[in-house]
Each structure stands twice: as structure tokens, then as C-alpha cells.
Amino acid sequence: MNRSKYQKQKDLFGKKLLANLSELGTKYPSPSSVKAFINYLSDFLFYLREISLPEQRVRRTDMLGFISRCKSSGDSSKLINRKVAVVRKYYSYLQKRGRVEKNPADGLHLRTRRQKIPTGMLADQELRQLYDSYQVTDLRTSRNKVILSLLVSQAVTTDDIRRLEPADIHLREGKIRIPGSRHEGGRTLKLEAWQVMELQEYLLTVRPAILESIKKKKLTPGRKAESPDLEKLNRQLFISMNGSAEMKNSLMHLVRALKQINPKVRSCRHIRQSVITIWLKRYDLRTAQYMAGHKRISSTERYQVGYLEDLQESINKCHPLG
């Protein structure tokens, strides 16, 4: 069977598989995760059909052959590991059903490149200047100013920005609760005094105005754009001006504006990394780990190494014998 015909069977295969996902011992929090699971497993099953091998007869050497095929297709080590993890879960399911005795994907994991040590961080004064220099002219920039305040003060991630809800802001206590996820630990952080006033205005004035503008666009006759999910938007703290539940484009435009203020700015992640580096100068390692939402202490320790490398570079530049 050629690949195009096999692709047409994915939907049918996916529906059957979804009915049994609970037996795999994994919860899939989003439709995109389920889709990825089906796609990765479909790639593996298509490979088995290509080599005419029943899934019950797959051995470790066959898994290595699948990995080689993925590498030749240009898949990264991280992507291959995700595919192998899905195959491992699938064979766990087959074991529970009594269809196979051994799991051929057990213990298989490719080495990935070590994470780069963060360097070239922004100083505390530079972060503050970014916030002070960002001009508010309309609803969009008012929203972005609030997002920027959370970036430079609480080191939120882009995923946090998408997941935060109004209920996570506790103005009377002067705190923000950042929910955890599969990749981040939950944490409750203190808000600066100036942030409390800013967030209050955003919640009472700016956010309702953005929602109202989206509702008006939805009611516009002949509008061809996909109707926004108002129920979902009402649960989000930050909302795209066009009614999309995603904030990717909004953050891209924010970073573009910040680069005009300071060309050293690389991304929202770069700002977060800079804040975590500053935290490590003020707090102990465990406190910084909690504030950053890192689940592993090694993730926080990388920033200590990055800070020392930046410091050494500064010494080399300024040393009279350099």
C-alpha cells in the first residue's frame, strides 16, 4: 500500500485508537497531543507495512531500523525520541491486551544535544528600561505592557501567557498564581506594587474592551474569518485582538517592538532567561528553581554557568592586560 492510501486510513485508525488511550496509562490534555500520537504511531505502522513485518514480530533490531529510517528522513533526535516513546506506549497497550510478550521499544532513547548554556543576558537596568520605554497608544499596546511587566518581573513563559486566567491574579494579596504543566512546576509569585495597579486597570477596563471589540467583529455581516470561541476567550487572561485563542503572533509583534528599544533583545525566552539569571544573584538555587517553575534543579544550574561565562567575558574585555 502506498503512503497516500495509508494516510487516508489515519482518521479511521485514530478513532479506534482513541477509544483505547486510557489503557495506555497516559492522559492527553489537548487535541494536538492526540493528533501527534496518531501521526507518530502511523509512521511506525507504515514502516512495518513497507518491510512486511507484523507488529507482533517486531524486535529490538527492527526498532533500530525504524530509527535509521527516521534519521534518513531528517528527523531530529528529539523528534525520534518522541516517536519511540509513542511506540513504547503502544506496545504497553498490546502487552495489556496479551497480543505481545515483550516491548521492543523499552529502554530505547537517543542522546540529544546538551542544552545550550544561556549567555548574553540582559541586565536588570536594561529590563527595566524595556518596560519604561514601551509606549502605550491603544488597547493592543496596553495589553502588551501588562504582558511585558510579567516577563521582566515574574519571568513567565509564552505558554504561561496563553494559559493564565483572570482568577490567577490575586490583587488583594498582591500575588499571581502560575499554574503548572507537563513541563513546568506551578508557583505563586509576588507582584510588584506598580503591577497591582496596572493589572487592576487591565482587568477592569482594557480586557473587557478587547472582548467587546471581538464580539462586534463577530457580529459584522459578511465576515469570512473563523468565528472566535468567546467561551474560551472569556477564560483567558490575555486575548489576541483578532479573537484567536493563540498569542504567538501578538508576542512576535511585541518582541519586534522591544528590539527597536534594545537590539540585544532576542525573544521572550531571552527576557525570561535574563530574569532567572538575576534571581540567582539574589536568591539561593532552590528558591530560584521554584520561582522559575523548573522541575529539575539542573535546569536552573545552567543559568549559574551562563552567568559565570558572561562575567569572565566582561573581565576579559575590561582587564588592562586584555
C-alpha positions in Angstrom: 0.0 0.0 0.0 1.4 3.4 -1.0 1.7 6.2 1.6 -1.1 8.3 0.2 -3.6 5.5 0.6 -2.2 4.8 4.1 -2.7 8.4 5.1 -6.4 8.2 4.3 -6.7 5.4 6.9 -5.3 7.6 9.6 -8.7 9.1 10.7 -10.3 5.7 10.9 -7.2 4.3 12.8 -7.2 7.3 15.1 -10.9 6.9 16.1 -10.3 3.3 17.0 -7.1 4.2 18.9 -8.7 7.0 20.9 -11.2 4.5 22.4 -8.3 2.7 24.0 -6.0 5.6 25.0 -6.9 5.3 28.7 -5.4 1.8 28.7 -2.1 3.3 27.7 -1.8 5.0 31.1 -1.4 8.4 29.6 -3.7 11.5 29.6 -3.7 13.7 26.5 -4.5 17.2 27.5 -5.1 18.6 24.1 -6.3 17.6 20.6 -2.9 18.5 19.2 -1.2 15.9 21.5 -3.6 13.2 20.4 -3.0 14.1 16.7 0.7 13.9 17.3 0.3 10.5 18.9 -1.7 9.2 15.9 0.8 10.7 13.4 3.9 9.2 15.1 2.3 5.8 15.5 1.1 5.9 11.9 4.6 6.5 10.7 5.8 3.4 12.6 3.0 1.2 11.4 3.6 2.4 7.8 7.2 1.4 8.2 6.2 -2.1 9.3 4.0 -2.4 6.2 6.8 -1.3 4.0 9.0 -4.1 5.3 6.1 -6.6 5.5 6.6 -7.2 9.3 3.6 -7.9 11.6 3.6 -5.8 14.8 3.7 -9.0 16.9 7.1 -9.9 15.4 8.9 -6.6 16.0 12.2 -7.0 17.8 14.8 -4.5 19.0 16.7 -4.7 15.7 13.5 -3.7 13.8 13.2 -0.7 16.1 16.7 0.3 15.3 15.8 0.0 11.6 12.8 2.4 12.2 15.2 4.9 13.9 17.6 4.7 11.0 14.7 5.4 8.6 13.7 8.4 10.7 17.3 9.8 10.7 17.5 9.4 6.9 14.2 11.4 6.7 15.8 14.3 8.5 14.1 13.8 11.9 15.9 15.3 14.9 16.9 13.2 17.8 14.2 14.8 19.9 11.5 14.0 17.4 12.8 10.4 17.1 12.6 10.1 20.9 9.0 11.3 20.8 8.1 8.7 18.1 9.9 5.9 20.0 8.1 6.9 23.2 4.7 6.6 21.4 5.7 3.2 20.1 6.7 2.2 23.6 3.2 3.2 24.9 1.5 1.4 22.1 3.4 -1.8 22.8 2.5 -1.4 26.5 -1.1 -1.4 25.4 -0.6 -4.5 23.3 1.0 -6.2 26.3 -2.0 -5.5 28.4 -4.2 -7.0 25.7 -2.0 -10.1 25.6 -1.1 -9.6 22.0 2.7 -9.4 22.6 5.0 -10.6 25.3 7.9 -8.0 25.1 8.1 -4.3 24.4 10.7 -3.8 21.7 11.0 -0.1 22.5 11.8 -0.5 26.1 15.0 1.4 27.1 15.5 2.9 23.7 16.5 6.6 23.8 18.7 8.6 21.6 21.2 11.0 23.1 20.2 14.6 22.3 22.5 17.6 22.2 23.1 19.3 25.6 21.1 22.4 26.1 23.0 25.5 25.3 24.2 27.5 28.3 22.3 30.8 28.3 24.7 33.7 27.7 24.4 37.3 26.6 21.8 38.1 29.3 20.1 41.5 29.7 21.0 43.4 32.9 18.3 44.4 35.5 18.6 48.0 34.4 18.1 47.0 30.7 15.0 45.0 31.6 13.5 48.0 33.5 14.3 50.3 30.6 12.4 48.0 28.2 9.3 48.3 30.3 9.6 52.1 30.9 10.3 52.8 27.2 7.5 50.7 25.8 4.8 53.2 24.8 1.0 52.6 25.3 -1.2 54.0 22.5 -4.2 51.7 22.2 -5.8 48.5 23.6 -3.2 46.3 22.0 -0.2 48.1 23.5 -2.0 48.4 26.8 -2.3 44.6 26.9 1.3 44.2 25.7 2.6 46.4 28.5 1.0 44.1 31.1 2.5 41.1 29.4 5.9 42.8 29.4 5.6 43.5 33.1 5.1 39.8 33.8 8.0 38.9 31.5 10.5 41.3 33.2 9.3 40.7 36.8 7.9 37.1 37.0 9.8 35.5 34.1 6.6 34.0 32.7 6.9 31.7 29.7 4.9 32.1 26.4 2.9 29.0 27.5 2.1 30.7 30.8 0.8 33.8 28.9 -1.5 31.6 26.9 -2.8 29.6 30.0 -3.2 32.3 32.6 -6.7 33.1 33.6 -8.2 36.2 35.5 -8.7 34.0 38.5 -4.9 33.5 38.7 -4.4 37.2 39.6 -4.9 37.9 43.3 -4.8 41.7 43.6 -5.6 42.0 47.3 -2.8 39.6 48.2 -0.5 41.2 45.6 0.3 37.8 44.1 0.0 35.8 40.8 -0.5 32.1 40.7 1.1 30.5 37.7 -0.4 27.0 37.0 1.9 24.1 36.4 2.0 22.0 33.3 3.7 18.9 32.0 6.9 20.9 31.5 6.7 23.5 34.3 6.0 23.5 38.0 3.3 25.6 39.4 4.3 28.6 41.5 2.8 31.6 43.3 4.9 34.8 43.0 4.7 38.3 44.4 3.5 41.1 42.3 5.3 44.5 42.4 3.2 47.4 43.7 3.1 49.1 40.3 2.0 45.8 38.7 -1.1 45.6 41.0 -2.4 48.9 39.8 -1.6 48.1 36.2 -3.3 44.6 36.4 -6.3 46.1 38.0 -6.8 48.6 35.2 -6.3 45.8 32.6 -8.9 43.5 34.3 -11.5 46.2 34.8 -11.0 48.3 31.6 -8.7 47.0 28.9 -9.6 43.3 28.8 -13.4 43.9 28.7 -12.8 46.5 25.9 -10.8 43.9 23.9 -13.5 41.3 24.4 -16.2 43.8 23.3 -14.3 44.6 20.1 -14.0 40.9 19.3 -17.8 40.5 19.8 -18.5 43.4 17.5 -16.3 41.8 14.8 -18.1 38.5 15.2 -21.4 40.3 14.5 -20.2 42.1 11.4 -22.2 40.9 8.4 -20.2 39.0 5.7 -17.2 38.5 7.9 -15.4 35.5 6.4 -12.9 34.9 9.2 -13.5 32.0 11.5 -15.7 32.9 14.4 -13.8 33.3 17.7 -14.6 30.9 20.6 -15.9 33.5 23.0 -16.4 31.0 25.8 -12.7 30.1 25.6 -11.6 33.7 25.3 -13.6 34.6 28.4 -11.4 32.1 30.4 -8.1 33.6 29.2 -6.3 36.4 30.9 -4.7 37.6 27.6 -6.6 37.7 24.4 -5.5 38.3 20.8 -7.1 41.3 19.2 -8.4 39.2 16.3 -10.2 36.7 18.5 -7.6 33.9 18.3 -7.0 31.8 21.3 -3.3 31.8 20.5 -0.9 34.6 21.4 2.0 33.6 19.2 1.6 36.5 16.6 0.9 39.0 19.4 4.1 38.1 21.2 6.1 38.2 17.9 5.0 41.8 17.3 5.8 42.7 20.9 9.4 41.3 20.6 9.7 43.2 17.3 8.8 46.5 19.2 11.2 45.6 22.0 14.1 45.1 19.6 13.6 48.7 18.4 14.2 49.8 22.1 17.1 47.5 22.7 18.6 45.5 19.7 20.0 43.0 22.2 16.6 41.5 22.8 16.3 38.1 21.1 12.9 36.7 22.2 10.5 36.4 25.1 12.6 33.4 26.2 15.7 35.6 26.2 13.9 38.0 28.6 12.9 35.1 30.9 16.4 33.7 30.9 17.8 37.2 31.9 15.4 37.4 34.8 16.3 33.9 36.1 20.0 34.9 35.9 19.3 37.9 38.0 17.3 35.8 40.5 20.3 33.6 41.0 22.3 36.6 42.1 19.7 37.5 44.8 18.3 34.1 45.9 19.6 30.6 46.7 19.4 27.9 44.0 16.2 26.2 45.3 14.3 29.5 45.6 15.3 30.5 42.0 14.2 27.0 40.8 10.8 27.4 42.4 10.3 30.9 41.0 11.3 29.8 37.5 9.0 26.8 37.6 11.8 24.4 36.8 11.0 20.8 37.7 14.7 19.8 37.7 17.4 21.6 39.6 19.8 21.1 36.7 17.7 23.4 34.5 18.3 26.2 37.0 22.0 25.4 37.4 22.6 26.1 33.7 22.0 29.8 34.4 24.7 29.9 37.0 27.2 28.6 34.4 25.9 31.1 31.9 26.3 34.0 34.3 29.9 33.0 35.1 30.8 32.8 31.4 29.3 36.3 30.8 31.3 37.6 33.8 34.5 36.1 32.5 33.9 37.7 29.1 33.4 41.1 30.8 36.6 40.6 32.8 38.5 39.8 29.6 37.2 42.9 27.9 37.9 45.3 30.7 41.2 43.8 32.0 44.1 46.3 31.4 46.2 43.4 30.1 43.5 42.0 27.8 
